[in-house]
Amino acid sequence: MITETSPMPPTTAPAAEPPPRALYWRLWAAFPRDIGYLALTGVLVVVAFAAYGIVGQILVGTGNALFAFVAFFVLLLAGLYFGRLFGAIELVRLSWARHPAPRPVAWRTLTLTGRFKRLVEVAADPHYWLYFAFTTIVFPWLGALVVALTVGMLLIVVGGIVGGSIVLVVSGEGGFSGINGGWVSSALIDHAPAMAVVAFVVALGALALLPFVTRGMVLVQGAVATWMLGGFRSEQLKAEVAGLEVSRSAAVSAEGTALRRLERDIHDGPQQRLIRLQMDLSAASRVVDTDGTRARLLIDDASAQAREALEELRALSRGFAPPLLLDRGLAAALDAVVDRSTVPTRFTDELPDGIEIPVEIERNAYFIAAELLANIGKHSRADRAELILSAPTHAGATELRVIVTDDGAGGATVRPGHGLAGIEERLVGLGGRLELRSPEGGPTHASVRIPMAPAVPEAEADAPAADPDATAELDHLFGETPPDQAHTRPYPTEELPRVGDEPLDPSVRLSKPAERDS
């Protein structure tokens, strides 16, 4: 077993990130998007008012009351479907304008058969009516208001610049002298330069305020759209409760599966050897007085069975929280797992100093990482692997991240009843997720993310958070230089001893699967 680590190469401090731009310049950067959103809003408002006229002509233009009544209900039902479509388009436009997304709508699944029954279900859904009201009433009038205010501000800018320029040009060429005595007074002619300056100042002031106006109009319309087109708080709570039920069921299922596999492994392994041990000892006791040689052979065989049973029990005990995990923490326990790995593995510990990981999350992360490394040794035919442990913080929330990669054959998939499916069950119970990329021919990249409450000291919490993009963590995988401020265990310089396919948690069978499942 190789335990030594080579010294880390010197690293340079990362370059300081440029400070964020001021709010004013960010507004100017968003100005093209905002003005594009408002321009398209103006076009849609014109279309909406044209549709008002067409619908009014259909309903009252014919003079037939029965036809108008039937047409009203047909247009109303069609409007419910069109309102949902237009509302979805409006949310896409708002997302393009970088407006915060509303709560998702829990649309009811249409379960009844028959067109009339489905129409009844649609009419009973309040979201359809909210979308319809937004499309037919709120959007045209609110859109007309925000477009009018934006156009008014643009006219002030353009009118001030153009008007001031005309006044300067005409007054400089004596153009006002021919109309003196008419509607232009002599005082106006005398103060033409001052008026031009005032026009320029007003235009420049309006131009300076223009990004505030455009962004404000987008936010106003976006706020109304979010309120009317977003999901209800009660629906969100119901979805959260349903998610918690799924997590609880998955956790119970994962624990039950692990216990059943542990029972089966004990029955197929140590129990059979102990029965054989008992039989050998009984046979030896019967012949000890008459055939000492045979008794000695039986006792030697019993001793071998006892050693093998002890080794299997030790292997199974690794499915429980090892003492090293309880005494020294997750990083030290995973370092020991890397020592036992049959594939040369580099371990990188990027956990912040002083972080406190909840015990259950720590224990499950240990089992998951051990399972992933064991699968690499069993199925991947890899020459080397890498394990990265980190805990980035984003928006005040910390998640434990375990990344395992190998340069093997790839082709790992999640199949029911196999190792990766058990990992997913564990993660569902913890509210985490598994991201797997394993094309045929490799390499395989497995990223495990488990949310946890932030437990980093204040001095560390004030530090900039790491890049949330998972691809940034691939930059140093299999590289020569470890990431800054990370404790890296390098690849061993000699091949690790083969210790066999020892199970690392109760979900791992003692026998090898016939084909790769992870």
C-alpha positions as CSV (number, residue, x, y, z in Angstrom):
1,M,0.0,0.0,0.0
2,I,1.4,3.4,-1.0
3,T,0.8,6.1,1.6
4,E,3.4,8.7,0.8
5,T,2.5,11.9,-1.1
6,S,4.8,14.0,-3.2
7,P,5.2,17.7,-2.5
8,M,2.8,20.0,-4.3
9,P,4.3,22.1,-7.0
10,P,4.3,25.9,-6.3
11,T,1.2,27.6,-7.4
12,T,0.5,31.2,-8.2
13,A,-2.3,33.2,-6.8
14,P,-5.2,33.5,-9.1
15,A,-5.7,36.8,-10.8
16,A,-8.3,39.0,-9.1
17,E,-11.6,39.2,-10.8
18,P,-12.5,42.5,-12.3
19,P,-15.0,44.4,-10.2
20,P,-18.6,44.3,-11.4
21,R,-19.7,47.2,-13.6
22,A,-21.8,50.0,-12.1
23,L,-25.5,49.7,-12.3
24,Y,-25.7,52.5,-14.8
25,W,-23.4,50.8,-17.3
26,R,-25.2,47.5,-16.8
27,L,-28.5,49.2,-17.7
28,W,-26.9,50.5,-20.9
29,A,-25.6,47.0,-21.7
30,A,-29.2,45.7,-21.3
31,F,-30.7,48.6,-23.3
32,P,-30.7,46.8,-26.7
33,R,-32.6,43.9,-25.2
34,D,-35.0,46.2,-23.4
35,I,-35.7,48.3,-26.4
36,G,-36.1,45.2,-28.5
37,Y,-38.6,43.8,-26.0
38,L,-40.6,47.0,-26.0
39,A,-40.6,47.4,-29.7
40,L,-42.0,43.9,-30.2
41,T,-44.5,44.7,-27.4
42,G,-45.7,47.7,-29.5
43,V,-46.2,45.5,-32.6
44,L,-48.2,43.0,-30.5
45,V,-50.3,45.8,-29.0
46,V,-51.2,47.0,-32.5
47,V,-52.2,43.5,-33.5
48,A,-54.2,43.1,-30.3
49,F,-56.3,46.3,-30.9
50,A,-56.8,45.2,-34.5
51,A,-58.1,41.9,-33.2
52,Y,-60.5,43.9,-30.9
53,G,-62.0,45.4,-34.0
54,I,-62.3,42.1,-35.8
55,V,-64.0,40.4,-32.9
56,G,-66.3,43.3,-32.3
57,Q,-67.3,43.2,-36.0
58,I,-68.0,39.4,-35.7
59,L,-70.1,39.8,-32.6
60,V,-72.2,42.9,-33.4
61,G,-71.7,43.4,-37.1
62,T,-74.1,40.7,-38.3
63,G,-77.0,41.9,-36.1
64,N,-78.0,38.3,-35.4
65,A,-78.3,37.7,-31.7
66,L,-78.1,33.9,-31.8
67,F,-75.1,34.0,-34.1
68,A,-73.4,36.5,-31.8
69,F,-74.2,34.3,-28.7
70,V,-72.7,31.2,-30.3
71,A,-69.7,33.1,-31.7
72,F,-69.0,34.6,-28.3
73,F,-68.7,31.1,-26.6
74,V,-66.7,29.7,-29.5
75,L,-64.3,32.7,-29.3
76,L,-64.1,32.4,-25.5
77,L,-63.1,28.7,-25.6
78,A,-60.6,29.4,-28.4
79,G,-59.3,32.3,-26.4
80,L,-58.6,30.1,-23.4
81,Y,-56.2,27.9,-25.5
82,F,-54.7,30.9,-27.3
83,G,-54.2,32.7,-24.0
84,R,-52.1,29.8,-22.7
85,L,-50.1,29.9,-25.9
86,F,-49.6,33.7,-25.8
87,G,-48.7,33.6,-22.1
88,A,-46.0,31.0,-22.7
89,I,-44.6,33.2,-25.5
90,E,-44.6,36.2,-23.2
91,L,-42.7,34.3,-20.6
92,V,-40.1,33.4,-23.2
93,R,-39.8,37.1,-24.2
94,L,-39.4,38.0,-20.5
95,S,-36.6,35.5,-20.1
96,W,-34.9,36.9,-23.2
97,A,-35.1,40.3,-21.5
98,R,-33.5,38.8,-18.4
99,H,-36.5,39.2,-16.2
100,P,-36.7,36.8,-13.2
101,A,-38.8,33.7,-14.1
102,P,-42.1,33.2,-12.2
103,R,-43.0,30.1,-10.3
104,P,-43.8,27.3,-12.7
105,V,-47.5,26.5,-13.3
106,A,-48.8,23.1,-12.3
107,W,-51.0,22.6,-15.3
108,R,-53.7,20.0,-14.7
109,T,-53.5,16.8,-16.7
110,L,-56.6,16.3,-18.9
111,T,-57.9,12.9,-17.8
112,L,-61.5,12.9,-19.1
113,T,-62.4,11.5,-22.4
114,G,-64.5,13.3,-24.9
115,R,-64.1,16.8,-26.3
116,F,-66.8,18.4,-24.2
117,K,-65.5,16.9,-21.0
118,R,-62.0,18.2,-21.8
119,L,-63.4,21.6,-22.4
120,V,-65.0,21.5,-19.0
121,E,-61.6,20.6,-17.5
122,V,-60.0,23.5,-19.3
123,A,-62.7,25.9,-18.2
124,A,-62.3,24.7,-14.5
125,D,-58.6,25.5,-14.5
126,P,-58.0,29.0,-13.0
127,H,-54.7,29.4,-14.8
128,Y,-56.4,29.3,-18.2
129,W,-58.6,32.2,-17.1
130,L,-55.6,34.2,-15.8
131,Y,-53.7,33.7,-19.1
132,F,-56.9,34.6,-21.0
133,A,-57.3,37.8,-19.0
134,F,-53.7,38.7,-19.4
135,T,-53.8,38.2,-23.2
136,T,-57.1,39.9,-23.9
137,I,-57.2,42.7,-21.4
138,V,-54.0,43.4,-19.4
139,F,-51.4,43.0,-22.0
140,P,-52.9,45.3,-24.7
141,W,-53.6,48.2,-22.3
142,L,-50.5,47.8,-20.1
143,G,-48.4,47.3,-23.2
144,A,-49.9,50.4,-24.8
145,L,-49.0,52.4,-21.7
146,V,-45.4,51.3,-21.4
147,V,-44.8,51.7,-25.1
148,A,-46.3,55.2,-25.0
149,L,-44.0,56.2,-22.1
150,T,-41.0,54.8,-23.9
151,V,-41.9,56.5,-27.2
152,G,-42.4,59.7,-25.3
153,M,-39.0,59.6,-23.8
154,L,-37.4,58.8,-27.2
155,L,-39.3,61.8,-28.7
156,I,-37.9,64.1,-26.0
157,V,-34.4,62.9,-26.8
158,V,-34.8,63.1,-30.6
159,G,-36.9,66.2,-30.6
160,G,-34.5,68.1,-28.3
161,I,-31.4,67.2,-30.4
162,V,-33.2,67.9,-33.8
163,G,-35.0,71.0,-32.6
164,G,-32.0,72.5,-30.9
165,S,-29.9,71.9,-34.1
166,I,-32.5,73.5,-36.3
167,V,-32.7,76.6,-34.1
168,L,-28.9,77.0,-34.1
169,V,-28.7,76.6,-37.9
170,V,-31.6,78.9,-38.8
171,S,-30.7,81.6,-36.3
172,G,-27.0,81.5,-37.4
173,E,-28.0,82.1,-41.1
174,G,-30.5,84.9,-40.3
175,G,-33.4,82.7,-41.1
176,F,-35.6,84.2,-38.5
177,S,-35.4,87.7,-39.9
178,G,-37.8,87.1,-42.7
179,I,-40.6,86.1,-40.3
180,N,-40.0,88.8,-37.8
181,G,-43.2,90.5,-37.0
182,G,-45.2,87.4,-37.7
183,W,-45.8,84.6,-35.1
184,V,-42.1,84.7,-34.0
185,S,-41.4,87.5,-31.6
186,S,-38.2,89.4,-31.4
187,A,-37.6,88.1,-27.9
188,L,-37.7,84.6,-29.3
189,I,-35.3,85.5,-32.0
190,D,-32.9,87.1,-29.6
191,H,-32.9,84.1,-27.3
192,A,-32.6,81.4,-30.0
193,P,-29.1,80.3,-28.9
194,A,-30.2,79.9,-25.3
195,M,-33.3,78.0,-26.3
196,A,-31.1,75.6,-28.3
197,V,-28.9,75.0,-25.3
198,V,-31.9,74.3,-23.2
199,A,-33.2,71.8,-25.8
200,F,-29.8,70.1,-25.9
201,V,-29.7,69.9,-22.1
202,V,-33.2,68.4,-21.9
203,A,-32.4,65.9,-24.6
204,L,-29.1,64.9,-22.9
205,G,-31.0,64.5,-19.6
206,A,-33.6,62.4,-21.2
207,L,-30.9,60.3,-22.9
208,A,-29.2,59.8,-19.6
209,L,-32.5,58.6,-18.0
210,L,-33.4,56.5,-21.0
211,P,-32.0,53.1,-19.8
212,F,-33.8,53.6,-16.5
213,V,-37.0,54.2,-18.3
214,T,-36.7,51.2,-20.6
215,R,-35.6,48.8,-17.9
216,G,-38.4,50.2,-15.6
217,M,-41.0,49.5,-18.3
218,V,-39.8,46.0,-18.8
219,L,-39.8,45.4,-15.0
220,V,-43.4,46.8,-14.7
221,Q,-44.7,44.6,-17.5
222,G,-42.7,41.7,-16.2
223,A,-44.0,42.1,-12.7
224,V,-47.6,42.0,-13.9
225,A,-46.9,39.0,-16.2
226,T,-45.2,37.1,-13.4
227,W,-48.1,37.7,-11.0
228,M,-50.7,36.5,-13.5
229,L,-48.8,33.9,-15.4
230,G,-46.9,32.3,-12.5
231,G,-47.9,29.3,-10.4
232,F,-49.7,29.6,-7.1
233,R,-47.9,29.4,-3.8
234,S,-50.2,26.5,-2.8
235,E,-49.2,24.6,-5.8
236,Q,-45.5,25.0,-5.0
237,L,-46.1,23.8,-1.5
238,K,-47.9,20.7,-2.8
239,A,-45.1,20.0,-5.2
240,E,-42.6,20.3,-2.3
241,V,-44.6,18.0,-0.2
242,A,-44.8,15.5,-3.0
243,G,-41.1,15.7,-3.5
244,L,-40.5,15.1,0.1
245,E,-42.7,12.0,0.0
246,V,-40.7,10.7,-3.0
247,S,-37.4,11.4,-1.1
248,R,-38.7,9.6,2.0
249,S,-39.8,6.6,-0.1
250,A,-36.5,6.5,-2.0
251,A,-34.6,6.7,1.3
252,V,-36.6,3.8,2.8
253,S,-36.3,1.8,-0.4
254,A,-32.5,2.4,-0.5
255,E,-32.1,1.3,3.1
256,G,-34.3,-1.8,2.6
257,T,-32.4,-2.8,-0.5
258,A,-29.1,-2.4,1.3
259,L,-30.3,-4.5,4.2
260,R,-31.6,-7.3,1.9
261,R,-28.3,-7.4,0.0
262,L,-26.3,-7.4,3.3
263,E,-28.5,-10.3,4.5
264,R,-27.9,-12.2,1.2
265,D,-24.2,-11.5,1.3
266,I,-23.9,-12.8,4.9
267,H,-25.9,-15.9,4.0
268,D,-23.9,-16.6,0.8
269,G,-20.5,-15.9,2.4
270,P,-19.6,-16.0,6.1
271,Q,-22.6,-18.1,7.1
272,Q,-21.7,-20.9,4.7
273,R,-18.0,-20.8,5.8
274,L,-19.1,-21.0,9.5
275,I,-21.3,-24.0,8.7
276,R,-18.3,-25.6,7.0
277,L,-16.1,-24.7,10.0
278,Q,-18.6,-26.4,12.3
279,M,-18.7,-29.5,10.2
280,D,-14.9,-29.8,10.0
281,L,-14.5,-29.3,13.7
282,S,-17.2,-32.0,14.4
283,A,-15.5,-34.4,12.0
284,A,-12.1,-33.7,13.6
285,S,-13.4,-34.4,17.1
286,R,-14.7,-37.8,16.0
287,V,-11.4,-39.0,14.5
288,V,-8.9,-37.2,16.7
289,D,-8.3,-40.4,18.8
290,T,-8.2,-42.8,15.9
291,D,-6.7,-40.9,13.0
292,G,-4.5,-38.0,14.1
293,T,-3.3,-37.1,10.6
294,R,-6.8,-36.7,9.2
295,A,-7.9,-34.7,12.3
296,R,-5.0,-32.4,11.8
297,L,-6.0,-31.8,8.1
298,L,-9.6,-31.2,9.2
299,I,-8.4,-28.7,11.8
300,D,-6.2,-26.9,9.2
301,D,-9.1,-26.7,6.8
302,A,-11.3,-25.3,9.6
303,S,-8.6,-22.7,10.4
304,A,-8.6,-21.7,6.7
305,Q,-12.4,-21.4,6.7
306,A,-12.2,-19.3,9.8
307,R,-9.7,-16.9,8.2
308,E,-11.7,-16.6,5.0
309,A,-14.9,-16.0,7.0
310,L,-13.1,-13.3,9.0
311,E,-11.9,-11.6,5.8
312,E,-15.4,-11.6,4.4
313,L,-16.8,-10.1,7.6
314,R,-14.2,-7.4,7.4
315,A,-15.1,-6.7,3.8
316,L,-18.8,-6.5,4.7
317,S,-18.0,-4.3,7.7
318,R,-16.8,-1.7,5.3
319,G,-20.4,-1.2,4.4
320,F,-20.9,0.5,7.7
321,A,-19.4,3.8,8.8
322,P,-15.7,3.0,9.3
323,P,-14.0,4.3,12.5
324,L,-11.7,6.5,10.4
325,L,-14.8,8.3,9.0
326,L,-16.1,8.9,12.5
327,D,-12.8,9.9,14.0
328,R,-11.0,12.0,11.2
329,G,-13.8,12.9,8.8
330,L,-14.7,12.3,5.2
331,A,-11.5,13.3,3.5
332,A,-9.3,11.0,5.6
333,A,-11.8,8.1,5.0
334,L,-11.8,8.6,1.3
335,D,-8.0,8.8,1.3
336,A,-8.0,5.3,2.8
337,V,-10.5,4.1,0.1
338,V,-8.1,5.5,-2.5
339,D,-5.3,3.4,-0.9
340,R,-7.4,0.3,-1.3
341,S,-8.4,1.1,-4.9
342,T,-7.3,-1.5,-7.5
343,V,-6.9,1.4,-10.1
344,P,-4.2,4.1,-9.4
345,T,-6.3,7.0,-8.3
346,R,-5.5,10.6,-7.5
347,F,-7.5,12.2,-4.7
348,T,-8.0,15.9,-4.4
349,D,-9.5,17.4,-1.3
350,E,-10.9,20.9,-1.9
351,L,-13.0,21.1,1.2
352,P,-12.8,24.5,3.0
353,D,-10.9,24.6,6.3
354,G,-13.3,24.2,9.2
355,I,-16.3,23.0,7.3
356,E,-18.7,20.8,9.2
357,I,-20.5,18.2,7.2
358,P,-23.7,16.6,8.7
359,V,-23.0,13.0,9.8
360,E,-25.6,11.4,7.5
361,I,-24.4,13.3,4.5
362,E,-20.8,12.4,5.3
363,R,-21.7,8.7,5.7
364,N,-23.7,8.5,2.4
365,A,-21.0,10.5,0.5
366,Y,-18.4,8.0,1.7
367,F,-20.5,5.0,0.5
368,I,-21.2,6.7,-2.8
369,A,-17.6,7.5,-3.5
370,A,-16.5,4.0,-2.4
371,E,-19.1,2.4,-4.7
372,L,-18.0,4.5,-7.7
373,L,-14.3,3.7,-7.2
374,A,-15.2,0.0,-6.7
375,N,-17.1,0.0,-10.0
376,I,-14.1,1.5,-11.8
377,G,-11.9,-1.4,-10.6
378,K,-14.5,-4.0,-11.6
379,H,-15.8,-2.8,-14.9
380,S,-14.0,0.2,-16.5
381,R,-10.7,-1.4,-17.5
382,A,-9.2,2.0,-16.6
383,D,-5.5,2.8,-16.2
384,R,-6.1,5.7,-13.8
385,A,-8.9,7.5,-12.0
386,E,-9.5,10.7,-10.1
387,L,-11.6,11.6,-7.1
388,I,-12.4,15.2,-6.2
389,L,-14.1,16.3,-3.0
390,S,-15.4,19.9,-2.7
391,A,-18.1,21.9,-1.1
392,P,-18.8,25.1,-3.1
393,T,-21.2,27.7,-1.9
394,H,-23.7,29.6,-4.1
395,A,-26.2,32.1,-2.9
396,G,-25.7,31.1,0.7
397,A,-26.3,27.4,0.0
398,T,-23.5,24.9,0.3
399,E,-23.5,21.6,-1.5
400,L,-21.1,18.6,-1.1
401,R,-19.7,17.6,-4.4
402,V,-18.0,14.3,-5.2
403,I,-16.5,13.9,-8.7
404,V,-15.1,10.6,-9.9
405,T,-13.5,10.2,-13.4
406,D,-11.7,7.4,-15.1
407,D,-10.1,6.9,-18.5
408,G,-11.7,3.5,-19.1
409,A,-14.0,2.0,-21.7
410,G,-17.0,4.1,-20.8
411,G,-20.6,3.0,-21.5
412,A,-21.8,3.2,-17.9
413,T,-25.6,3.4,-17.6
414,V,-28.1,3.5,-14.8
415,R,-30.1,0.2,-14.7
416,P,-32.5,-0.9,-12.0
417,G,-31.1,-3.2,-9.4
418,H,-27.4,-2.3,-10.1
419,G,-24.9,0.0,-8.4
420,L,-25.7,3.3,-10.0
421,A,-29.4,2.8,-9.4
422,G,-28.6,2.3,-5.7
423,I,-26.6,5.5,-5.7
424,E,-29.5,7.4,-7.3
425,E,-31.8,6.1,-4.6
426,R,-29.5,7.3,-1.9
427,L,-29.3,10.7,-3.5
428,V,-33.0,11.1,-3.9
429,G,-33.4,10.5,-0.2
430,L,-30.8,13.3,0.4
431,G,-32.2,15.7,-2.1
432,G,-29.1,15.3,-4.3
433,R,-28.5,14.2,-7.9
434,L,-26.1,12.2,-10.0
435,E,-24.8,13.6,-13.3
436,L,-23.2,10.8,-15.5
437,R,-21.4,11.2,-18.7
438,S,-19.9,8.0,-20.1
439,P,-19.8,7.7,-23.8
440,E,-18.6,4.4,-25.4
441,G,-14.9,4.4,-25.4
442,G,-14.7,6.7,-22.4
443,P,-13.9,8.7,-20.4
444,T,-16.5,8.4,-17.7
445,H,-17.4,11.4,-15.5
446,A,-19.7,11.0,-12.5
447,S,-20.6,14.1,-10.5
448,V,-22.6,13.7,-7.3
449,R,-24.1,16.8,-5.7
450,I,-25.7,16.7,-2.2
451,P,-27.2,20.0,-0.7
452,M,-26.4,20.7,2.9
453,A,-26.8,23.7,5.2
454,P,-23.8,26.1,5.1
455,A,-21.4,25.4,7.9
456,V,-18.4,27.3,6.7
457,P,-16.9,29.9,9.1
458,E,-17.7,33.5,8.5
459,A,-14.3,34.3,7.2
460,E,-14.6,31.6,4.6
461,A,-18.3,32.4,3.8
462,D,-17.3,35.9,2.8
463,A,-14.9,34.6,0.2
464,P,-16.0,34.5,-3.5
465,A,-17.8,31.3,-4.3
466,A,-16.4,28.8,-6.8
467,D,-17.7,28.7,-10.4
468,P,-20.9,26.7,-10.4
469,D,-20.4,25.4,-14.0
470,A,-19.4,21.8,-13.7
471,T,-17.2,22.0,-16.8
472,A,-14.8,24.3,-14.9
473,E,-13.9,21.3,-12.7
474,L,-12.8,19.4,-15.7
475,D,-10.0,21.8,-16.5
476,H,-7.6,20.2,-14.1
477,L,-8.7,16.6,-14.3
478,F,-5.8,14.3,-15.2
479,G,-3.6,17.4,-15.3
480,E,-0.1,17.9,-14.0
481,T,-0.9,20.7,-11.6
482,P,-3.6,20.4,-8.9
483,P,-6.1,23.4,-8.4
484,D,-5.0,26.2,-6.1
485,Q,-5.5,25.7,-2.3
486,A,-6.3,22.0,-2.7
487,H,-4.8,19.0,-1.0
488,T,-3.9,16.6,-3.8
489,R,-2.9,13.0,-3.5
490,P,-0.9,12.3,-6.7
491,Y,-1.1,9.2,-8.7
492,P,1.0,6.4,-7.2
493,T,4.4,6.0,-9.0
494,E,4.1,2.2,-8.7
495,E,1.1,0.0,-9.3
496,L,-1.1,-0.5,-6.3
497,P,-1.4,-4.0,-4.9
498,R,-4.5,-5.9,-6.1
499,V,-6.7,-6.6,-3.1
500,G,-9.6,-8.2,-5.0
501,D,-13.1,-7.1,-5.4
502,E,-14.0,-6.3,-1.8
503,P,-17.4,-4.8,-1.2
504,L,-17.5,-1.4,0.2
505,D,-21.1,-1.0,1.4
506,P,-24.1,-3.3,1.9
507,S,-25.3,-2.5,-1.6
508,V,-22.3,-4.2,-3.2
509,R,-22.6,-7.9,-4.0
510,L,-19.7,-10.3,-3.2
511,S,-19.9,-11.7,-6.6
512,K,-19.1,-9.8,-9.7
513,P,-21.9,-8.9,-12.2
514,A,-21.5,-10.4,-15.6
515,E,-21.6,-7.1,-17.4
516,R,-20.9,-3.5,-16.6
517,D,-23.7,-1.6,-15.0
518,S,-21.8,1.5,-13.8
